[in-house]
Amino acid sequence: MSQPSPDLRPPVWFMILVLLTAVPAFRFPALLSESTGESKLLLWLYPFVLLLAAWCSWRCYALERRAIAWILLFIGWAMTASINYIVVS
């Protein structure tokens, strides 16, 4: 059984999806200034978890674990939607 090479790269379209998933993490200062006291802890964890999910998704796709990569991207999208909902509400 051969192991996949760790230097494999995912296709460009997937790398663009990963970058688009990670970009909302840089809205952290704006989200923090708009939030109330109850959601501060979630907001402090948000950029770290989102960037980690995007990076892990990129690595999983490169290591031929495509289903896990898509699940991690979906988690990132759902987390972004829920954080935006919490801050706006």
URLINMO-V742733 format. One record per residue. RES is the residue in one letter. SS is DSSP state (@ for helix, = for strand, . for the rest). PHI is phi in degrees with one decimal (* if undefined). BURIAL is 1 if it has 24 or more other ideal C-beta (glycine too) atoms within 12 Angstrom, else 0. Layout:
res = [RES/RES]
ss = [SS/SS]
phi = [PHI/PHI]
burial = [BURIAL/BURIAL]
This chain:
res = [M/S/Q/P/S/P/D/L/R/P/P/V/W/F/M/I/L/V/L/L/T/A/V/P/A/F/R/F/P/A/L/L/S/E/S/T/G/E/S/K/L/L/L/W/L/Y/P/F/V/L/L/L/A/A/W/C/S/W/R/C/Y/A/L/E/R/R/A/I/A/W/I/L/L/F/I/G/W/A/M/T/A/S/I/N/Y/I/V/V/S]
ss = [./././././././././././@/@/@/@/@/@/@/@/@/@/@/@/@/@/@/@/@/@/@/@/@/@/@/././@/@/@/@/@/@/@/@/@/@/@/@/@/@/@/@/@/@/@/@/@/@/@/@/@/@/./././@/@/@/@/@/@/@/@/@/@/@/@/@/@/@/@/@/@/@/@/@/@/@/.]
phi = [*/-94.7/-86.3/-69.1/-70.9/-71.2/-94.4/-67.1/-114.1/-71.8/-64.9/-61.7/-63.0/-74.0/-63.8/-65.7/-61.7/-64.1/-65.1/-65.3/-71.4/-83.5/-59.2/-61.0/-64.8/-81.8/-85.2/-52.9/-60.9/-67.4/-65.5/-65.5/-72.3/-89.5/-86.1/-95.2/-66.4/-71.7/-102.0/-64.0/-63.4/-61.2/-68.9/-69.0/-81.8/-53.4/-65.4/-67.6/-67.5/-66.3/-66.5/-66.3/-64.8/-65.9/-64.9/-64.3/-63.2/-60.9/-67.0/-64.1/-65.6/-67.7/-95.6/67.1/-109.8/-70.4/-64.2/-66.5/-61.3/-67.9/-63.3/-65.0/-63.7/-63.1/-61.2/-62.3/-66.5/-66.0/-65.7/-63.3/-63.8/-70.8/-65.3/-63.3/-65.9/-63.8/-71.8/-71.5/-69.0]
burial = [0/0/0/0/0/0/0/0/0/1/0/0/0/1/0/0/1/1/0/0/1/1/0/1/1/0/0/1/0/0/1/0/0/0/1/0/0/0/0/0/0/1/1/0/0/1/1/0/1/1/1/0/1/1/1/1/1/1/1/1/1/1/0/0/0/0/0/0/1/0/0/1/1/0/0/1/1/0/1/1/0/0/1/0/0/0/1/0/0]
